[in-house]
Amino acid sequence: MRYLMMATIFLATPAFAAGGDGTTYGLFSPSLGNTDWVVLIGLLLFMAILFYFGVPKMLGGLLDQRAEGIRAELDEARALREEAQSLLASYERKAREVQDQSARIVTEARAHAEDAAVQAKADIAASITRRLAAAEDQIASAEAKASRAVRDRAASVAVAAAAEVIASGTSAADQNKMIDDAIVEVGRQLH
């Protein structure tokens, strides 16, 4: 079949169709000397061969496959676009939630910091009050101790002076009476 086609191609050339005498024929004069007629025959043979081997059907099938491939790619692109839009919406929603949560955390942190500052001021005030009270207690204790020490010293000096005076000018019976009176007086002052 291939050889027949090659022979037809070489035989149906316009140069071969031209007459050697230079005469031309019209389209409606069926002669191999007419170039128009030879070209028409060549075209018809070429189209017949194409139809015989099913080239239009193959081209149609290829075009249909290509159209199906494009349609599938478009559907896939549409699905990917919808998925991307849903992911974008999800990420935007998560970003808003994170932003809201961070704002809440900052607000809570400020509130806790203010509460901690107020509590720290209260603790410092209470500590100062306790230290002032402890200092006042220590001062009062020191005053009482100093006062007792002064009284004790004064009492011991007075007792020593009284003992000296009594020893130099009183009798033993008077001394015993004075000791008894002093014991009663000390007991009364202590209780």
FIDO-836481 format. One record per residue (C-alpha): x, y, z; residue in three letters. Coordinates in pm, whole numbers, padded with zeros to 5 digits, always signed. Example, Ala and Ser with C-alpha at 12.3 -4.5 7.8 and 13.67 -1.06 7.14 Angstrom:
2
+01230-00450+00780ALA;+01367-00106+00714SER;
//
This chain:
191
+00000+00000+00000MET;+00285+00230+00079ARG;+00435+00178-00268TYR;+00103+00257-00435LEU;+00078+00581-00243MET;+00433+00680-00338MET;+00366+00608-00706ALA;+00047+00813-00696THR;+00228+01107-00540ILE;+00498+01102-00809PHE;+00251+01054-01093LEU;+00009+01325-00979ALA;+00249+01616-00991THR;+00166+01937-01178PRO;+00487+01914-01377ALA;+00392+01574-01506PHE;+00042+01696-01586ALA;+00159+01983-01798ALA;+00163+01899-02159GLY;+00487+01926-02348GLY;+00323+02123-02622ASP;+00219+02400-02379GLY;-00152+02349-02425THR;-00365+02388-02118THR;-00695+02226-02056TYR;-00990+02343-01846GLY;-01109+02194-01522LEU;-01381+02001-01698PHE;-01155+01832-01949SER;-01053+01506-01785PRO;-00702+01456-01901SER;-00373+01389-01728LEU;-00237+01680-01921GLY;-00466+01915-01725ASN;-00290+02027-01402THR;-00611+02126-01231ASP;-00754+01783-01292TRP;-00440+01606-01166VAL;-00432+01819-00847VAL;-00800+01740-00782LEU;-00736+01368-00827ILE;-00430+01387-00597GLY;-00631+01569-00329LEU;-00915+01316-00350LEU;-00671+01024-00328LEU;-00495+01182-00031PHE;-00827+01235+00151MET;-00935+00879+00069ALA;-00614+00742+00219ILE;-00665+00953+00531LEU;-01020+00823+00569PHE;-00913+00465+00495TYR;-00660+00465+00779PHE;-00904+00642+01012GLY;-00696+00954+01062VAL;-00998+01183+01124PRO;-01126+00939+01384LYS;-00781+00926+01547MET;-00755+01306+01542LEU;-01105+01331+01688GLY;-01012+01077+01957GLY;-00692+01265+02040LEU;-00882+01592+02059LEU;-01146+01430+02280ASP;-00875+01285+02508GLN;-00709+01623+02526ARG;-01044+01786+02605ALA;-01106+01528+02880GLU;-00756+01587+03017GLY;-00814+01962+03021ILE;-01155+01913+03182ARG;-00998+01687+03449ALA;-00723+01942+03512GLU;-00982+02219+03543LEU;-01185+02010+03789ASP;-00871+01935+03988GLU;-00774+02303+03983ALA;-01125+02396+04100ARG;-01105+02141+04382ALA;-00759+02267+04480LEU;-00883+02626+04475ARG;-01178+02538+04699GLU;-00947+02350+04934GLU;-00706+02644+04939ALA;-00993+02883+05013GLN;-01114+02664+05298SER;-00758+02641+05436LEU;-00720+03017+05406LEU;-01048+03072+05589ALA;-00939+02823+05855SER;-00602+02995+05901TYR;-00767+03338+05914GLU;-01011+03210+06177ARG;-00726+03058+06378LYS;-00529+03382+06347ALA;-00827+03579+06482ARG;-00867+03329+06767GLU;-00496+03352+06852VAL;-00513+03732+06838GLN;-00818+03735+07067ASP;-00651+03488+07303GLN;-00331+03693+07314SER;-00536+04008+07389ALA;-00710+03822+07674ARG;-00376+03698+07807ILE;-00232+04051+07800VAL;-00541+04189+07976THR;-00527+03915+08240GLU;-00154+03970+08287ALA;-00208+04343+08340ARG;-00486+04272+08588ALA;-00265+04022+08775HIS;+00023+04269+08775ALA;-00201+04543+08918GLU;-00335+04302+09180ASP;+00019+04193+09266ALA;+00128+04558+09297ALA;-00165+04635+09529VAL;-00091+04321+09734GLN;+00280+04411+09750ALA;+00193+04763+09874LYS;-00038+04613+10136ALA;+00230+04362+10242ASP;+00491+04638+10268ILE;+00252+04853+10472ALA;+00176+04559+10703ALA;+00547+04481+10735SER;+00625+04843+10819ILE;+00341+04846+11074THR;+00473+04523+11231ARG;+00827+04656+11243ARG;+00710+04985+11394LEU;+00511+04793+11656ALA;+00811+04568+11726ALA;+01037+04874+11753ALA;+00790+05045+11987GLU;+00770+04726+12196ASP;+01150+04709+12210GLN;+01166+05076+12307ILE;+00902+05027+12577ALA;+01083+04716+12700SER;+01414+04902+12705ALA;+01253+05194+12891GLU;+01098+04956+13143ALA;+01427+04774+13184LYS;+01617+05100+13227ALA;+01356+05226+13470SER;+01379+04902+13671ARG;+01757+04921+13664ALA;+01746+05281+13790VAL;+01494+05188+14061ARG;+01693+04882+14158ASP;+02011+05085+14176ARG;+01833+05360+14367ALA;+01682+05105+14600ALA;+02016+04936+14659SER;+02184+05273+14721VAL;+01899+05373+14953ALA;+01918+05039+15133VAL;+02293+05072+15171ALA;+02257+05428+15295ALA;+01976+05330+15529ALA;+02176+05035+15656ALA;+02466+05262+15734GLU;+02246+05515+15908VAL;+02060+05249+16099ILE;+02374+05068+16200ALA;+02526+05381+16344SER;+02233+05509+16552GLY;+01967+05251+16627THR;+01930+04962+16858SER;+01891+04602+16747ALA;+01518+04593+16830ALA;+01456+04907+16622ASP;+01660+04758+16337GLN;+01450+04438+16341ASN;+01128+04643+16338LYS;+01250+04850+16042MET;+01343+04533+15852ILE;+00997+04392+15911ASP;+00833+04719+15799ASP;+01053+04728+15484ALA;+00960+04368+15398ILE;+00590+04449+15432VAL;+00632+04768+15223GLU;+00823+04581+14946VAL;+00561+04307+14944GLY;+00285+04567+14916ARG;+00459+04749+14629GLN;+00532+04427+14437LEU;+00177+04300+14454HIS;
//
